[in-house]
Amino acid sequence: PLFIEAGPSVDDADVETGPRVGVRGDEAALTAPWRFFVRGNPFVSR
C-alpha cells in the first residue's frame, strides 16, 4: 500500500524533475518528467 501524508509546503522553484531510469519507448516517453523531487533532498538517489 502507498501512504501519503501532508508535509511542509515547498516553493515551486525548489521542485526539480528528471527522467526515470529504465523507461523505454519513443522520444516523448524518454523525455517526460517522470521523477519529481525537492532540490537538495538527501534522500533522493541520483
Stockholm file with secondary structure:
# STOCKHOLM 1.0

chainA/1-46         PLFIEAGPSVDDADVETGPRVGVRGDEAALTAPWRFFVRGNPFVSR
#=GR chainA/1-46 SS CCCCCCCCCCCGGGEEEECCTTCCSSHHHHHSCCEEEETTCTTCCC
#=GC SS_cons        CCCCCCCCCCCGGGEEEECCTTCCSSHHHHHSCCEEEETTCTTCCC
//
